[in-house]
Amino acid sequence: MRQLQLPLKDNPYTIHIGENLLNDETLLSSFCIGGNVLIVSNNVVAPLYIDKLNEKLGDKTVHQLIIRDGEVNKSQSSYFKILDYLIGNNFRRNDTLVALGGGVIGDLAGFAAASYQRGMNLVQLPTSLLAQVDSSVGGKTAINHPQGKNMIGAFYQPKAVVIDTLTLKSLPEREYLSGIGEIIKYALLGEKDILSILENNFESLMARDSKVLEALIYFSCRKKAQVVANDEKEQGERALLNLGHTFGHALETLTNYSYYLHGEAVAIGMLMALKLSVHKGLISADIENRYFQLIASFNLPVSVIPSFDTNEFLAVMAKDKKNQSKAYRLVLVNDSGCIIQEETDEALLTSVIESFNA
């Protein structure tokens, strides 16, 4: 098992990465404190792992709450369903909420934990690759609003993150490759170890080799932990982790979270950011082409279907929570990594965005 410390001043915790950790009774019990534990999962993940997890928490009163799978269910109604359950079953703030699932469950359950009695214990057990390398780490929790993704939420750190790499064996291929899309982001942020693994271990990654995946997850979490430790509440550097997300979130919103998986939308968003970076003279076209080939090699989308109205696209981008003025606050790529820039040239943005209409 590999371990990573996230050394936050007020809420430090450990990320545990390894095989078969959902069977580690000692590890799991050490984080699930209080007399009651509520496991929040979805209808796809729960049948695979929830009974096993329940057995490992035998000395607790364990409750289960199942949410329908899908980004569309990261909603106000699902959020209140969790709160209603906690209130109705007399949970206390020293009890524990366990998020067992992908990014939707982690964000949703995390926000409920942040809200209930002003904060209860939270443990993240991410089961998708995307959640393991990104959304379970760093304390961002949220639900979606019809006008934008993650518009309602809180920064709230878990007591621990436990990443069992064996859960990736049961992940549908499209979901698995969506996680690769998020990992590519860390390569663009300067993690050369990740870029090397992605470019030189294609067959092993497609076969879901546990050792290769463990290394990728470790390096991804290490990069995110470094950034979050320096800027927990996203006042500066942490915004770099949103590379591709301003464009990607617009895609998800315009398609009602039903067409693209998050990592797919981010993959297109990163390509948009790369193309804009080329237009602004920040990088050469060779760098754009290198990442285009890498993204395409993992069967991630490189153009947008269905087509979209650019004005609507820009209107959604304008509501992005990272914006601090009337300009679009974007993460772009340069030769040393990534930078944050304010973009006011709507004609240039329109040209870049429209080039991805299939």
Helices and strands as residue ranges (DSSP letters): E 2-6, E 13-18, G 21-23, H 25-31, E 36-42, H 46-56, E 61-67, G 71-73, H 76-88, E 96-101, H 103-115, G 116-118, E 121-126, H 129-130, I 131-135, E 140-145, E 148-155, E 160-164, G 165-170, H 173-188, H 192-200, H 202-206, H 210-230, G 237-242, H 245-254, H 262-279, H 285-297, H 310-318, E 328-334, E 337-343, H 346-354
